[in-house]
Amino acid sequence: MAGVLRQFVAPDVERRLLVSEGEVVIDEVRKHWVVNALPVCVICVGAAFFVFIPFAGALFWVPLLAGLSLWVYGMIRIHQEFMDRFVITNMRVFRVNGILSQHLATMPIARILDISVDRPLVGRFLGYGHFVFESAAQDQGLRVIRFVGDPEERDLTIQRVIQRSGIRARMPVDPDSGDGI
């Protein structure tokens, strides 16, 4: 029973690994904190409704219901964002998200052709960006990952994994210039 409840509280990335094949997590990425700004504001507005309960008289249930509804909605949104994980392993990248029903989208490292990092102006100031994956597949389940914290470092991590896997050939080094030929 505890294992079933734990699935609703944490995304449990470890059980999705191909341990027998030697797959290990390189980086597990939670969404940037900015995704919780709006739900926290909703929770605060919901809490403000509780102030009006003593003044509502017989209609006390109206601000009570409004406050509870906003509070529950805000908490669910925060939990949804918490359950959304982007994972980089030595074999693939995948995203798992969802509370009641979970969705898993995966892409083998060998299929990644290009990664674009989009950093909106606000994202540049706050330290987040969005990944856009291009793959060899026409229809892919993993294309856009939004609100990735420290996107340049995460991009370099994926590039290192791709390079170490030997999928992309290394450029030969010219001993005179130190550059690739």
N, C-alpha and C positions, 0 to 999 in steps of 0.2 A: 504494500500500500504506500509506503514512504517513497519508493522508487517512482511510482505513478505520479504522486504529488510533486516530486522534485522536477519532473518534466515541465510542469506549468510555472515553475519558479526560476529555472535556469535552463539555457539552451542545450546543455550537455553535448558539447562539441566532440568530446573524446570518444563517445560511442559511435561516431560517424567515421572514424579513422580506419584505414586498412592496416591495422597493426601487424597482421601476419605478413604483409608485403613490405613492412618497414616504413610506413608512412608516419611522419611526426609533424607536429604543429610548429611552424616557424614563427607565425604571428597570428594572434586572435584579436581582431579589431572590433571594438564597440563603436557605436556612432558617437560623433562629437557631442559635447554637452549642450551645444546650441539647440539641438532638436528638442530639448526639454524646456526651453524658455517659454514657449506658448502654453504647454500644459501646466506649467507652474503658475503662469498668469491666470489660467482658467481656475485652478485650485484656489488662488487668492480671491478671485471674484466670488467663487462659491462660498468661501469663508466669510466674505463681507455680507452675504445674505443672512448669515446666522445672527449678525448684529441687529437685524430688523425684526427678529422673532418676537422680542418682548413688546414691540410697538404694533404688531399686527393684530393683536386681540384674538378674536375668534378665528381669524384667517391665518393663524400662526403657521399652519401647515404649508402655506404657499411659499414663504421664504425658506422654510425648512426643506421642502421638496426641491426647490430650485437650488439651494446650496448643496444638498446631498447629491443631486444629479450632476452638477458641475464638478464637484469633488470626485465622484466616481469616474466621470468621463476623463478628467485630468490624470487620475491615477492609472486608468487603463492605458491611456496614451503613453505615459512614462514607462509602463511595463512593456508595452509593445516595442518601444525603442530599445529597451534593455534586452529584450529577447532577440533582437536583430543583430546577428554577428556575421562578419566577413572573416574568413579564415584562409591563411596562406600556409600550405604544407609543402613538403619537399616534392610532392607529386602533382598537386592540383591546387586550385583556388575554389572555395565554395562559400555559399551564403546560406545560412539557416535563419528563418524568421517565422514568427507566428506564436500565438499563445495556445488557443484551443486546437487549431489544426496547424501543423507546421509544414513549411515549404522548404525544400532543399534544392538549390541550383548549384551545379558543379561544372567546372571546366578544367580538363587536364592541362598541365603546364605546356605540353607540346602543342596544344591548339591555340595558344595565345599568340596572335600575330602582332598586335599593337595595343598599347595602353595610352589613352589620352587622359590627362589630368586637367580638369576644369576648375579654376579657382576664381569664384566671383569676388568682387571687391570686398564685400563683408567677410568672405571666407579668408581672404588674404590677411585681414586684420585679426581675425579670431583663430586662425590656424586650421581651417578645414578646406576640403575640396571634394570634387566628385570624380570618380573613375568611370571611364567608358572603355570597355573591352571590345576589341575586334578579334574575331576568331575565324578559323577555317570553316566553321559550320555556318550554314545559311540561317537556320533558326536556332537561336541559343537561349538558354534559360538564364544566363548570367551575362548581362550587358552593362547595366548602369548601377554603380554603388554610390549612393549619395551620403554626404556628410562624413567623410573619412577624415579623421584627425591626422595631422602631419602627413599629408598625401605624398610629398616628395620622398620622404623616408620610406613610406610603404611601397612606392613605385620602385625605389632602388632595391628594396628587399625582394620584390618579385623579379626584378631583372637579375639579381644575384642568383636566385633559385633557378631561373631559366638558364643562366650561364653555367652554373655548376652541374646542371642535369646533362649538359653536353648537347642539347638540342640545337643550339645555334653555334656554328663554328667560330672559334676565336680567330681574329685577324692576325696574320703573321706580323711580327715586329721587325722593323728595319733597325739593325743594330747601330747605324750611323745617326739616325734622327730620333730613335726611341718611339716613333709613331708607328701605327699600323700601316701596311702597304696598301 
